[in-house]
Amino acid sequence: MSFIKKHLRELRQASTYGLVVVLSVAVTLSAIGAFSTSVILAHNLRDALRQLPTSNFSLLSQTPIIEHPQDNFVVAAVKRVGAAVVRINTERTITTNFPAPFFDDPFFRRFFGEDIFPRLPKEYRQYGQGSGFIIDNDGIVLTNAHVVRGADTVMVTLKDGRTFQGAVRGIDDPSDLAVVKIEGRNLPVAPLGNSSEVQVGDWAIAVGNPLGLDNTVTLGIVSTLKRSSAQVGIPDKRLDFIQTDAAINPGNSGGPLLSERGEVIGINTAIRAEAEGIGFAIPIDTAKAIKNQLARGEKILHPYIGIRMLDLTPEIAKEINRNPNAAITVPEIRGVLVVQVMPHSPAIVAGLRRGDVIVAIDGQSVISADQLQDIVAKSSIGQELRLKVQRSDKIKQLSVYPEELQEAKSF
């Protein structure tokens, strides 16, 4: 029996080993089959890729990787010009005479004596600050006339920290422009653009030192062009401004207004106190026309004829004539209405009167005060200008000879 049990146990072990072998072979064969299938699929995929057009791969290899640019146009413009923008600090001596109370009263003078209430001069220093920019290697700085007018001392500070004493070479009040000279080496220079190429909607970058904060940059657009100084509220100037919504604050005066290319297109000069977000700049072409004369200390001549005027249309004329308190009756036509004639002016010599309507100059029709002003500004001192004027229902021909607006200032 023991013999039979022993052989049965050996048979069970052998059958177990056999089953393991069979299962191992089956698994191995399955793996080989799967591997073969993978090889076949890979082979088929490689053949399919070979049949695709090679242009698809070249397009993928040539597609650029888009990276975020480090410098936008504002950064680039400021880098190009910023070093040439300067801070201008000025000092003025102000002297005033304050009479003592009752000084002019004869009773008090007799009672207390002539010397008891002397007129004491009071002197103090007035400090101002503005901006400017260097326009050539010789140290010529452009700024506003009102920044340096009457200054005893002018100090010019560059962005790199260098400070120079400036000499005011020339001032022109009607255009609010001035030239200051500094002596320095390796001076940065601001590139000048052409304001005649500026369009409404162009980017405008104002650079300066507003409110004592150096190297401040603001961004906006050009809101309009040829905004007359009369419309801005400064009729004593002879300018057509660039209007912008780039913030121009006190201290920005004299700094550059830049294009998106980093070229100077204007000189920041004025803000409207009652209007937020509106600033004005002198077109750089105006400055380029007279900067060399100012740098040489020469006079800038501004022809004038001596009238106050406004645009006249038939609608405005009807409104004036309907007013029972109107001092004049005007013809209901289009032209330039003379509102006032200045005493001792070329206009009064020519025979112009209040209520006259100028309709042409030298045969050229005029329909706006700005147009007439531009014609006069481009004329010469003493040049004859032939005016066609309607006075009530009559047409008159008058000749006016422009004179110099002011005694030009030079230093």
C-alpha distance (Angstrom), angle and dihedral (degrees) to the residues before:
residue distance angle dihedral
M1 . . .
S2 3.74 . .
F3 3.78 88.3 .
I4 3.80 91.9 54.0
K5 3.85 92.2 47.6
K6 3.77 90.8 50.9
H7 3.80 92.9 52.9
L8 3.81 91.8 45.9
R9 3.83 90.6 54.4
E10 3.82 90.7 50.2
L11 3.78 90.4 49.4
R12 3.86 91.3 52.1
Q13 3.81 91.1 50.0
A14 3.78 91.2 48.4
S15 3.79 91.8 49.6
T16 3.82 90.1 49.2
Y17 3.79 91.4 51.4
G18 3.76 89.8 47.4
L19 3.79 92.1 51.8
V20 3.82 90.7 50.5
V21 3.78 90.8 50.7
V22 3.79 92.4 49.1
L23 3.82 92.1 49.5
S24 3.81 91.7 47.5
V25 3.77 91.6 51.4
A26 3.82 90.5 49.1
V27 3.79 92.7 51.1
T28 3.77 91.6 47.0
L29 3.79 92.1 50.1
S30 3.83 90.7 49.5
A31 3.79 91.3 51.3
I32 3.77 90.9 48.9
G33 3.80 89.6 51.1
A34 3.80 92.5 50.0
F35 3.79 91.5 47.9
S36 3.76 90.2 50.9
T37 3.77 90.4 50.9
S38 3.86 90.5 50.4
V39 3.75 90.8 49.4
I40 3.78 90.3 50.8
L41 3.83 92.3 48.7
A42 3.78 92.2 48.5
H43 3.76 90.4 48.1
N44 3.80 91.0 50.3
L45 3.84 91.9 47.4
R46 3.80 91.1 51.1
D47 3.80 90.5 51.6
A48 3.81 90.9 48.7
L49 3.82 92.5 50.9
R50 3.77 90.2 49.9
Q51 3.79 88.9 57.0
L52 3.86 93.5 54.2
P53 3.87 117.5 99.4
T54 3.79 111.3 -93.8
S55 3.84 90.5 -138.0
N56 3.80 89.6 76.5
F57 3.78 90.9 61.3
S58 3.81 93.5 43.7
L59 3.80 89.8 53.0
L60 3.78 90.9 53.2
S61 3.78 92.3 47.7
Q62 3.82 91.7 48.9
T63 3.82 97.5 47.6
P64 3.83 106.3 114.8
I65 3.76 121.2 -127.2
I66 3.81 107.1 -118.1
E67 3.75 112.4 -135.0
H68 3.83 127.8 -175.8
P69 3.80 107.8 -101.5
Q70 3.78 114.3 -117.8
D71 3.85 96.1 -147.0
N72 3.79 125.7 43.9
F73 3.81 121.1 -162.2
V74 3.80 93.1 -91.0
V75 3.81 92.2 54.7
A76 3.81 90.5 46.7
A77 3.82 92.7 48.9
V78 3.80 93.6 48.7
K79 3.81 91.6 47.2
R80 3.79 88.9 53.5
V81 3.81 96.3 49.6
G82 3.80 108.8 15.2
A83 3.80 97.3 90.3
A84 3.84 90.4 57.0
V85 3.83 94.1 54.1
V86 3.80 111.1 99.1
R87 3.78 139.0 -167.1
I88 3.81 115.4 -126.4
N89 3.80 118.8 -155.0
T90 3.80 118.1 -171.2
E91 3.79 137.0 -170.9
R92 3.79 126.0 -160.3
T93 3.79 130.8 -174.8
I94 3.78 110.5 -133.6
T95 3.78 117.6 -164.4
T96 3.79 122.0 -173.4
N97 3.79 133.5 170.7
F98 3.78 116.4 -134.9
P99 3.79 113.5 -169.4
A100 3.78 114.1 -141.4
P101 3.83 116.2 -112.7
F102 3.79 114.2 -79.7
F103 3.82 90.9 4.5
D104 3.79 92.3 134.3
D105 3.79 94.1 45.5
P106 3.87 106.7 107.0
F107 3.82 92.1 -150.6
F108 3.78 94.0 57.0
R109 3.79 92.1 42.8
R110 3.84 91.0 54.6
F111 3.79 94.0 42.1
F112 3.80 99.3 45.4
G113 3.79 99.9 25.4
E114 3.77 134.3 -108.9
D115 3.81 96.3 -82.5
I116 3.78 100.4 45.9
F117 3.85 93.6 86.5
P118 3.81 105.4 33.6
R119 3.78 122.4 177.9
L120 3.76 102.2 -106.6
P121 3.81 116.3 -157.6
K122 3.78 111.9 -135.4
E123 3.79 117.9 -153.0
Y124 3.76 127.2 -173.8
R125 3.78 139.9 162.4
Q126 3.78 120.2 -109.0
Y127 3.80 118.5 -158.6
G128 3.77 126.6 -156.3
Q129 3.76 138.7 176.4
G130 3.77 135.7 -159.3
S131 3.77 142.9 143.9
G132 3.78 138.3 -101.8
F133 3.79 141.1 164.0
I134 3.80 136.3 -130.7
I135 3.81 114.0 -115.6
D136 3.81 103.0 -178.6
N137 3.79 142.7 19.0
D138 3.81 91.7 -104.4
G139 3.80 90.2 71.7
I140 3.80 100.9 -103.0
V141 3.80 109.8 161.5
L142 3.80 123.7 -165.4
T143 3.80 119.3 -149.8
N144 3.81 141.7 140.9
A145 3.79 121.5 -68.3
H146 3.80 91.6 -130.4
V147 3.83 90.3 57.2
V148 3.82 94.5 62.7
R149 3.81 104.0 19.9
G150 3.80 110.7 130.5
A151 3.81 94.1 -0.3
D152 3.80 118.4 153.7
T153 3.79 92.5 -166.6
V154 3.81 129.6 26.8
M155 3.80 119.7 -170.8
V156 3.80 119.9 -171.9
T157 3.82 119.3 -158.8
L158 3.79 123.0 -167.8
K159 3.79 126.2 -149.2
D160 3.81 90.0 -108.7
G161 3.81 89.6 61.0
R162 3.80 99.3 -103.8
T163 3.81 114.6 138.3
F164 3.81 126.5 -158.1
Q165 3.77 134.4 -178.9
G166 3.77 108.2 -117.3
A167 3.78 128.9 -144.2
V168 3.81 116.6 -148.7
R169 3.80 104.6 -130.7
G170 3.78 99.9 178.7
I171 3.79 143.9 -8.2
D172 3.79 129.8 -161.0
D173 3.79 111.9 -170.8
P174 3.83 99.8 -171.7
S175 3.82 90.7 58.5
D176 3.85 93.3 32.3
L177 3.81 90.7 -130.5
A178 3.79 130.8 136.9
V179 3.79 137.9 175.3
V180 3.81 122.2 -142.4
K181 3.82 122.9 -170.8
I182 3.80 124.5 -146.9
E183 3.79 128.8 -178.2
G184 3.79 111.9 -132.1
R185 3.77 145.1 125.4
N186 3.80 130.8 -121.7
L187 3.77 91.2 15.3
P188 3.83 118.9 179.5
V189 3.80 114.7 -120.9
A190 3.81 129.2 -149.6
P191 3.84 113.9 -134.7
L192 3.81 112.7 -124.6
G193 3.79 120.2 -135.7
N194 3.80 131.2 -166.6
S195 3.78 117.1 -92.5
S196 3.81 88.9 -164.1
E197 3.81 87.5 72.1
V198 3.80 94.8 52.7
Q199 3.80 117.1 112.3
V200 3.77 133.1 -164.6
G201 3.79 107.4 -92.8
D202 3.81 95.6 32.6
W203 3.79 117.2 133.2
A204 3.82 115.3 -95.4
I205 3.82 123.2 -161.9
A206 3.81 118.0 -168.0
V207 3.82 117.1 -157.9
G208 3.79 125.7 -175.0
N209 3.77 148.1 95.6
P210 3.82 106.6 -74.5
L211 3.79 119.1 -177.0
G212 3.81 90.3 -3.8
L213 3.82 92.8 -59.0
D214 3.80 105.8 131.3
N215 3.79 124.6 -138.1
T216 3.79 97.6 9.4
V217 3.80 119.6 170.3
T218 3.80 126.6 -161.7
L219 3.79 128.9 -179.8
G220 3.79 132.6 -146.3
I221 3.77 141.9 123.8
V222 3.79 136.4 -91.7
S223 3.80 102.4 -92.4
T224 3.79 98.8 -172.8
L225 3.80 141.6 -20.9
K226 3.81 134.2 -128.6
R227 3.80 95.0 22.7
S228 3.80 101.6 173.1
S229 3.79 121.0 -127.6
A230 3.81 88.8 -123.0
Q231 3.81 89.9 58.9
V232 3.80 90.1 47.6
G233 3.79 90.2 54.3
I234 3.82 100.8 -108.7
P235 3.81 103.6 102.9
D236 3.82 93.3 168.5
K237 3.83 89.6 72.5
R238 3.79 126.2 80.0
L239 3.79 100.8 -144.1
D240 3.78 146.2 119.6
F241 3.80 106.4 -149.1
I242 3.77 135.2 -150.2
Q243 3.80 105.1 -125.1
T244 3.80 117.6 -147.0
D245 3.78 139.4 170.6
A246 3.81 91.7 -142.1
A247 3.80 105.2 118.7
I248 3.83 111.4 -97.3
N249 3.79 110.7 -176.7
P250 3.83 133.3 175.9
G251 3.80 106.6 -67.3
N252 3.81 92.3 34.6
S253 3.81 89.2 88.7
G254 3.78 110.5 119.4
G255 3.79 95.0 17.7
P256 3.81 122.6 121.1
L257 3.78 128.4 -92.9
L258 3.81 106.3 -147.1
S259 3.77 135.7 -155.2
E260 3.79 120.9 -133.4
R261 3.84 87.1 -96.6
G262 3.79 91.3 61.7
E263 3.82 96.5 -107.2
V264 3.80 125.1 133.4
I265 3.80 110.1 -108.7
G266 3.80 98.7 164.5
I267 3.81 148.4 3.3
N268 3.79 114.8 -116.5
T269 3.76 108.0 -123.7
A270 3.79 119.4 146.8
I271 3.77 146.9 27.1
R272 3.79 131.3 -169.0
A273 3.78 108.1 -120.2
E274 3.80 92.6 -153.1
A275 3.82 95.8 45.0
E276 3.77 121.1 68.8
G277 3.78 118.6 -148.2
I278 3.82 97.6 17.5
G279 3.79 121.7 113.5
F280 3.78 135.3 163.7
A281 3.79 134.6 -142.5
I282 3.80 132.6 -169.1
P283 3.84 109.1 -118.3
I284 3.81 109.8 -108.0
D285 3.82 90.3 -130.9
T286 3.82 88.1 65.8
A287 3.79 90.1 54.0
K288 3.81 93.6 45.0
A289 3.82 89.9 55.3
I290 3.83 94.3 59.8
K291 3.84 107.3 19.3
N292 3.80 94.6 97.2
Q293 3.81 92.0 50.2
L294 3.78 90.7 49.7
A295 3.81 91.0 47.6
R296 3.81 88.8 54.6
G297 3.80 91.6 47.9
E298 3.79 93.2 -114.3
K299 3.78 126.8 152.2
I300 3.78 119.6 -100.5
L301 3.79 109.3 -142.0
H302 3.80 119.6 -147.6
P303 3.82 114.9 -171.8
Y304 3.81 116.0 -143.2
I305 3.79 137.2 172.6
G306 3.81 99.4 -160.7
I307 3.80 111.2 -116.2
R308 3.79 137.2 125.5
M309 3.76 110.0 -137.9
L310 3.78 146.1 170.5
D311 3.78 138.4 -164.6
L312 3.79 113.3 -87.4
T313 3.80 125.9 -155.2
P314 3.81 128.9 170.7
E315 3.81 88.7 -105.6
I316 3.80 93.4 53.2
A317 3.80 90.7 44.7
K318 3.82 91.6 53.5
E319 3.79 89.8 50.2
I320 3.82 91.4 51.9
N321 3.79 92.8 46.7
R322 3.83 92.6 48.9
N323 3.79 90.1 57.1
P324 3.83 107.5 95.8
N325 3.80 90.0 -157.3
A326 3.79 95.2 52.8
A327 3.80 111.7 125.2
I328 3.80 93.1 -146.7
T329 3.77 141.3 32.9
V330 3.78 113.9 -135.7
P331 3.81 131.5 -162.0
E332 3.79 112.2 -103.4
I333 3.79 96.3 -120.0
R334 3.79 139.4 107.2
G335 3.81 118.4 -92.1
V336 3.82 142.9 83.8
L337 3.79 116.7 -49.9
V338 3.80 117.4 -145.6
V339 3.82 105.4 -134.8
Q340 3.80 98.0 174.2
V341 3.79 138.0 4.1
M342 3.80 114.8 -146.4
P343 3.80 117.8 -129.6
H344 3.81 117.4 -106.2
S345 3.82 90.2 12.3
P346 3.82 131.1 133.7
A347 3.81 88.1 -109.9
I348 3.79 94.1 59.6
V349 3.80 90.2 47.3
A350 3.81 89.3 51.7
G351 3.82 91.0 53.7
L352 3.81 100.2 -110.3
R353 3.81 115.9 158.5
R354 3.74 137.6 -164.3
G355 3.81 108.9 -88.3
D356 3.81 94.7 31.6
V357 3.79 115.1 133.3
I358 3.81 115.5 -144.3
V359 3.80 108.4 -149.5
A360 3.83 102.0 168.3
I361 3.81 143.0 15.1
D362 3.80 119.4 -157.1
G363 3.79 89.3 -15.8
Q364 3.81 94.1 -51.5
S365 3.81 116.1 119.8
V366 3.80 115.5 -122.8
I367 3.79 122.8 -160.3
S368 3.81 102.8 165.8
A369 3.78 139.3 46.8
D370 3.80 90.1 -127.6
Q371 3.80 90.7 56.1
L372 3.81 91.9 50.0
Q373 3.81 91.1 46.7
D374 3.80 90.8 51.6
I375 3.82 92.0 51.7
V376 3.80 91.7 50.3
A377 3.82 92.3 45.6
K378 3.80 90.8 54.2
S379 3.78 93.7 49.1
S380 3.80 126.2 88.7
I381 3.78 130.9 -109.2
G382 3.82 107.6 -88.2
Q383 3.82 94.3 10.6
E384 3.80 114.3 141.7
L385 3.80 114.5 -114.8
R386 3.82 113.7 -169.3
L387 3.80 111.0 -145.6
K388 3.78 126.6 -159.5
V389 3.80 105.9 -152.6
Q390 3.78 132.8 -177.6
R391 3.80 112.9 -148.9
S392 3.79 111.3 -175.5
D393 3.81 102.2 -50.5
K394 3.83 96.5 -23.0
I395 3.81 131.3 90.7
K396 3.80 116.9 -138.1
Q397 3.81 131.7 -172.2
L398 3.81 113.4 -145.2
S399 3.80 133.5 174.9
V400 3.79 120.8 -143.4
Y401 3.81 127.0 -174.0
P402 3.84 114.0 -153.1
E403 3.78 118.5 -131.0
E404 3.79 132.0 -162.8
L405 3.79 112.8 -73.5
Q406 3.80 94.3 -144.3
E407 3.74 143.3 -7.3
A408 3.80 96.4 -88.7
K409 3.79 116.1 -124.0
S410 3.77 123.7 -127.8
F411 3.80 133.6 167.8
